[in-house]
Amino acid sequence: MTTTEPMSALGVSRSERVREALRRFGTEDAWTKLTAPVALVLLILVFSILKPRFISWPSITSMLADSTIPIVLALGATFAVTLAGIDLSLAATVALGSVTMALAYQAGWPLVLCCLVALATGLAVGALNGTFIGWVRIPDFIVSLGALSLVMGAGLILSQGKPVLIQEQALTAISTTQFGGIRLNFLIAIGIAIILHVVLFHTRFGTHVLAVGDNPEAATAMGLKVSRIKLAGYMICGLMGGVGAVMLTSYIGSSQPATNTDYLLKAIAAVVLGGVSLFGGRATIYGPVLGAILLTFLQSGLTLLGVSAFYSPLVIGIVVIAAATLMRGRK
Amino acid sequence: MSDIKVEVRDLKKSFGSVQALKGASLTVKAGEITAIVGDNGAGKSTLVKCLTGLYTPDSGEILIDGEPVAFSSPKGSREAGIETVYQDLALCDQLSVWQNLYLDRELTAGIGPFRLLRRAAMRDKAKELMSELAVNVPPVTRSVKRLSGGQRQAVAIARGVMWAKGMIILDEPTAALGLNETAQVEALIRRVVDTGQTVLVVSHNFEQVKRLTDQVWVMRGGTVVGGTRTAEVTNEQLVGMVTGAIPTVELAGTTKRKR
């Protein structure tokens, strides 16, 4: 079809382009994209006025390092949420990954292999979720809720609830080495974020994830294999749980059989704050990353102000509901 | 036989206890515009979805270019050169126009599994294509959600036209459109046929069928009750055939499917 006839071509004029830009600025689209960065800047301003020590470099370095696991898990949750789903088993996956890693360590496996075991555990949990959501067609909420309990139980059974010390120089180095004043674990998290950004926005697979999350019927009509794409998305999510397990084990220096639900809460919260549509189909990668940093800074800032740690879940809950309210009805 | 693009023989399809197709047969001549008309629930969309591979018929045969085919997914019909514009348009609202145009057929560059999208190339080509096809050109970077009904329809049709290699099926292509936009879509359909493609249109609009098509098949209650050359039939007769007021077998007797 290359015939050009009178019915064609009314090119986009410059004035129209200006109007388009202005129109875009006023949309919720812009607002949701700006929420996380603007809130982060405001939060840093407020805390540094209240406590100047908040913006000292050592404080920032340690807060960024603390945000590593929330970032990694938020990246995983982004894929589940973009597919219009959710993965409630994410924090339990972190615990199970750290347990299987410890088992491999106790069996005398080399450290690299132990880390791979943790990653494989995450992939396996993701595959379980993805299979039941994609093929058996049970709602994501139920599947991952079941998986949460199942994975948590498996972790407790395998470890008998006991943490295992893994004190290896090479492993702890991930959490302690600094490059230019920034810790290695944070740099790894940012590296993963960049890779996942490329995957989501510069590969066919990423486009298909967005399409399936947006409109699975249309995706099917266009020939996409919806179940397979969902499986892959949940496997990426699980894999991030595995990465979180390695990071956590490195940070603590031992395996952590108990599920820390705070991680799940923060991951989902960061995704919401990052402007990823809970109805699926729309996402950014930098949004959840900034959201995770924001939540970590918020928690540290409150601690610095002498607010009891008991208040931090409360505050995070308020922030999440406020953010979700701000972005409601986008679809 | 060579001028028959599609032949459907005794196609049946049930959903639970509902028999949507009770043995429908029709033929589509190559290089023509063929219409399927019928009331709501007559089985038009089900027939189309069987043709495109979205549904698998329970029994019956579909022949394309004389060859029996059995598509298990929309990919199959696409590979046979048939593009479909569905009634619900099958667009992803939050993706941009160009992403929708290239969905599942993205242009990539790279080696092996490490292939990246050629976003700029797709954007540029999409822009070119849209301005060729439609008067009311939406910006190709805009998300489909923000387009008007006519623009959305234009995107869905443009996608069909850009990928069709032999045939395009349009399910109610102008149902959501105003007069002007309808005229544009009809002109576009004529141009598509002029390039040698075969067109199958499902329509409710008898005037449009009269204006646009060469052959018309009438469906009622899950079967094709008759067919005729469009030129040989009046609007009133078509209405009568659809509602059952006119016994179609007589009317269609001259050109009824040869079996």
Contacts between the chains, C-beta under 8 A, distances in Angstrom:
chain1	res1	chain2	res2	distance
A	1	B	129	7.5
A	1	B	132	6.9
A	1	B	133	7.0
A	1	B	161	5.2
A	1	B	162	6.7
A	1	B	191	7.3
A	1	B	192	7.1
A	1	B	195	6.5
A	2	B	132	6.9
A	3	B	132	7.6
A	3	B	191	6.0
A	3	B	194	7.9
A	3	B	195	7.6
A	4	B	132	6.0
A	5	B	187	7.9
A	5	B	191	7.3
A	7	B	135	5.7
A	7	B	184	5.9
A	7	B	187	5.7
A	7	B	188	7.7
A	8	B	131	6.2
A	8	B	132	5.2
A	8	B	133	7.0
A	8	B	134	7.6
A	8	B	135	7.1
A	9	B	131	4.7
A	9	B	132	7.0
A	9	B	137	7.6
A	10	B	131	7.3
A	10	B	135	6.0
A	10	B	136	7.6
A	10	B	137	5.8
A	11	B	131	6.5
A	11	B	137	7.8
A	12	B	137	7.1
A	12	B	139	6.0
A	20	B	139	6.1
A	20	B	142	7.5
A	198	B	116	7.3
A	201	B	117	7.9
A	202	B	116	4.7
A	202	B	117	5.2
A	202	B	119	7.2
A	203	B	108	7.8
A	203	B	115	6.9
A	203	B	116	6.3
A	203	B	117	6.4
A	204	B	104	7.9
A	204	B	106	4.8
A	204	B	108	6.3
A	204	B	115	7.1
A	204	B	117	6.7
A	207	B	95	7.4
A	207	B	99	6.1
A	207	B	103	7.1
A	207	B	106	6.2
A	207	B	117	6.9
A	208	B	103	7.9
A	208	B	104	7.2
A	210	B	92	7.3
A	210	B	94	7.2
A	210	B	95	6.1
A	210	B	99	7.8
A	211	B	92	4.7
A	211	B	95	6.2
A	211	B	99	7.7
A	211	B	103	5.8
A	214	B	92	4.2
A	214	B	93	6.0
A	214	B	94	4.8
A	214	B	95	6.3
A	215	B	90	7.7
A	215	B	91	7.3
A	215	B	92	4.9
A	215	B	93	6.5
A	217	B	88	7.3
A	217	B	90	7.1
A	218	B	88	7.6
A	218	B	89	7.7
A	218	B	90	4.0
A	218	B	91	5.9
A	218	B	92	5.5
A	219	B	92	7.0
A	219	B	103	7.6
A	220	B	54	7.3
A	220	B	74	7.3
A	221	B	52	8.0
A	221	B	54	6.2
A	221	B	74	5.7
A	221	B	84	7.6
A	221	B	86	5.7
A	221	B	90	3.9
A	222	B	74	6.8
A	222	B	90	6.1
A	222	B	103	4.8
A	222	B	104	5.0
A	223	B	73	6.2
A	223	B	74	4.6
A	223	B	75	4.0
A	223	B	78	6.1
A	223	B	104	5.0
A	224	B	103	7.5
A	224	B	104	5.6
A	277	B	94	7.2
A	281	B	92	6.6
A	281	B	93	7.3
A	281	B	94	4.2
A	281	B	95	7.4
A	282	B	94	4.7
A	331	B	93	7.4
A	331	B	94	7.5
A	331	B	145	7.9
